[in-house]
Amino acid sequence: MDELNGRMIACQILITGLIARVANEQRDPLRFLTDFRDEIRAVVKGVNIAGMDNTDRVRLVAQQTVDELFSLMKPPSAD
């Protein structure tokens, strides 16, 4: 289980870095991040989760993960 958790954390870091990289190339990075976060949240809200008894819990954890990833990003510095 520790190996799986480590891999998931690595994937989250990779995805966060990729999103930040794309955002930095945008004219308005904060607007891009906000719009992208909203789109991802909508996908998580609407995705079909089959084969689970408690899909609400799975959806809540996924939503929290999305929020956590985006909270790691901050606006680019003025430098």
N, C-alpha and C positions, 0 to 999 in steps of 0.2 A: 504494500500500500504506500509506503514511503517513496518508492521509486515512481509510482504513478503520480503522487502529489508533486514530486520534484519535476516531473515532465510537464504537468499542467502549469506549474508556476513558470517554467521556462517558456511554454507556449504563450502565456499571458504577457510575459515580458517582451517576447518577440512581436506579438500583435500590437502591443502598446507602442513599441518603437516604430513599427511600420506606419501606424496611424499618425503618430507625431511627425514622422518624416513627410508624409503626404500633406499633412496640415501645414507644415512649414513652407511648402511650395505653393500654397494657396494665397490669394490676395488678402483674404480676411481669415486667418487661421482659427480664431475663436468662433466665428460663425460656422466655419466648416466643422469644427469639433462638436459644436452644439447640434447642428443638423445631423451629423453622422451618429451621435449618441442617441438622438431621438429616433432615428431610423432603426438602429440596433435594438433599442428598447421595444419598438413596435413589432419587430420580428420576434423577439423573445416572448412578447405578449401573445402573439398569434400562432406560434409554432405548435404543431400537433405532437403531443407527447403520448406515445402509446406504450402499453405494457406496464404501466406503473399504477399503483393504488393511490398514491398521493401526488398527483401532478402539480397541485398548487404549491407544494413544498419545493419541488424541483424548479418550477417557474420562479419562485421567490429567490432561491439561491442563484439562479441564472441572472435574474435582474440585479441582485446585489453584486454579483461579479462584474457585470457591465458597469454599474455605478462606480465600483472600486477601480476598475481600469481607467475610466475617464477622470476620476479624482486624482490619479497619479500625474495627469498632464496639467501643465500650467501654461499660461500665456508666454510667448517668447519674450525674452528680456529686451529692454530698449537699446541695448548695446549694438 
